[in-house]
Amino acid sequence: MVELEQLNAHNEEQLLRIDRTGILEKFVEPVADTIALAKYGMEQGLEGFCFAIRQNGAYVGILLAGQALDDPADPEEIRGTRFFRILGFVIDRRYQGRGIGSEALKLAVKRVRETYGNVPFLLECDKDNHAARRFYEKNGFVSMGLSSPDNTDDFLILR
């Protein structure tokens, strides 16, 4: 059973032990960076959650779903609207391929929408990260048909 737990001092220590072997930093930032970004968002009073993902009591992943700040690199179609970003989402390599990521993503979207309303979610997926793109599309995200200004990422959205 997959459970989400808000980031706290206890689970932060556990999350820093997530095994990212084989996951390129250009695809997903280090867990410590995700935690730092979550803390920054909390300090700034931004809406959202940083979730520790647990499965059968073990900490197996992290997912940050946060209120988006205006960014000139965002697609014009979404600028100026209220939406959330999925950031720093990673499952420990020893637990991948078991459906944990899909279940955690669904739970996170549900929790955000229960708390903040029916907001859309945006994420950027590196064009070379074909596995992540398949994962997100399988979980309801669709390509906006747009790329980041440096042409390395595609924008995907869940409405």
N, C-alpha and C positions, 0 to 999 in steps of 0.2 A: 504494500500500500504506500502510495506517494503522499507525502505531507509537505506543506509549506510552513515555514517558521520565519518570522521577521528577524532580520539581522540583529544580533545582540553580542555582548562581550563574550559569552560562552561559545556561541556557534561560530563567531568570527575566527577563533583559534582553529576550530575544526575545518572550516572552509579553506583556510590557507594551506591545508594538506591535500586538497584536491589534486589528483594526478592528471596533469594536462599533457603527458607525453604524447607526442605525435600531433598536437594541435598547434598550428602556427600562430604566433602572436599577431600576424596581419589578419588572421581570421577572427580571433577572440582575444581581448586583452587579458593580462594576468589577473587572477582573482584579487590580489592586493589592490590593483587599480580600480576594479569594480567596486570594492569596498570603500575606497577613498572617494570615488565618484558618488556613491550612495550617501556617505557622510556629508559631502559638500551639498548635495541636494537637500538633506535634512536641515543643515545649517542655514540654507537659503529659504527654507520654508516651502520647498517645492512638494507637490503632491506625488505620491507613488510609494512603492515598496521595493525593498531589497530582500529577496527571499532566499533563505537557506533551504535547499531541497533535501528532504530525508526520505529514505526508503528502508522500511523495517528497522528503524532506529539509527541507521547510519547516515551521516552527512555525505551526500553524493553529488551535489551540484549547487549552483548559484544562479539567480536570475534577477536582474534589475529591470523594473518596469517603472519608468518615471515620466513625469510631466515634461513635455518638450519645451525647451527654450527656443526663441526665435534664432534661426541659423540661416544666413543667406545661401548656404549650400543646399538647403531643403528644396524639394520640388515646389514650384510656384503654386501648384494645385492645392497644397496643404498649408502653405505659409499663412500666418494670421489666424489659423483655426486652433482649436484646443485638441491636442492629441497627445498620446503617450509614446515613448520610445522603448523598445526592448534593447537592453544593453547588457553586455557582459554575461551572456547566457552560456554556461558550460556544464556538462555532466562529466564527472570523473570517468576516465577512459575505461576503468574496470567495470563500469555499470552501463556503458553505452550499448545500444542495440536491444534493450529490454522494454522499450516503451516508456521509460521513466521521463524522458524529455518531453514527449507528447503530452503525457498526463500532467506534468508540472506546468507546461505552457498553458494548457486548458484551465487548470486551477488558478493560475496567476491572472489570466485574462478575466476569468469569472470574478475573482476577488477585487480586481481594479474596477471593473464595471459595477459591481455591487456597491462599491465605496464612492466612485466618482461619476457614475453614469455611463451611458453607452458611447464611450470615447473610441475613436479609431486608434490603431497601433501602427507605428511605422518602424521599420528597421532597415538597416543597410547591410547588404550581403555581398561580400567580396565576389567578384565575377568568377574567380578561380575556385571558389568553395562550393562545388557542385553538390556535395552531400548535404550541406546546410540548406542550400536552395531547395532541394527535393524535400527535406524535412519541413521547412516552413510552408511550402506549397501544399504538402500533404496535410498540414495543420491549418489550412484556410487562408494563408497569405497569398496575395497575387501581385505580380509584377506591375509596377506603374508604368513600365516601359521607359523609365528614365534612369539616367546614370548620374553619379556624383560628378562634380566639376572636374575632378582629376581622372574620371572615367575608369576608376578601379572598382566601384561598388554599384550595384543595382539597388534601387529602392523597392521594397516590398511593403504592402499595406494589408491590414486586416480591418475591415469596416464593421 
